Amino acid sequence: MQTCIYSNSMILRKDKKTVNVNDNNLAFIAKLKASGFVEVVVVPDTITAVQLRLQLLTDGHTADQVNAVINALPDPQKAQAEILWEYSTEVHRDNPLLQQLAVAVGYATPEAMDQFFISASKL
């Protein structure tokens, strides 16, 4: 069985080839799953703030490290990041500020972010 990761409008196959999909088509995903040829892993668009923090901890990142990254940002990004870190109940994968913070703590590629969100969604 070949594994695929489904994220937004692309499927990344284990063999590193991609298959583009026009939209978030659940029927297409169901068809792939039913084929028996492919296991499809859907990358969640959102995770909870608790899942975010637990996954960071699981990956060896402390709250102090995240706060240091936030404190290094220029204003107004710093103020926005502080609010996001302290008060969000849900984290959206496509948030540009989250993506910037993710790169700073070591999730520099889309694949790393996909895996982070997949793992966090299981916590």
Disulfide bonds with the S-S distance in Angstrom:
none
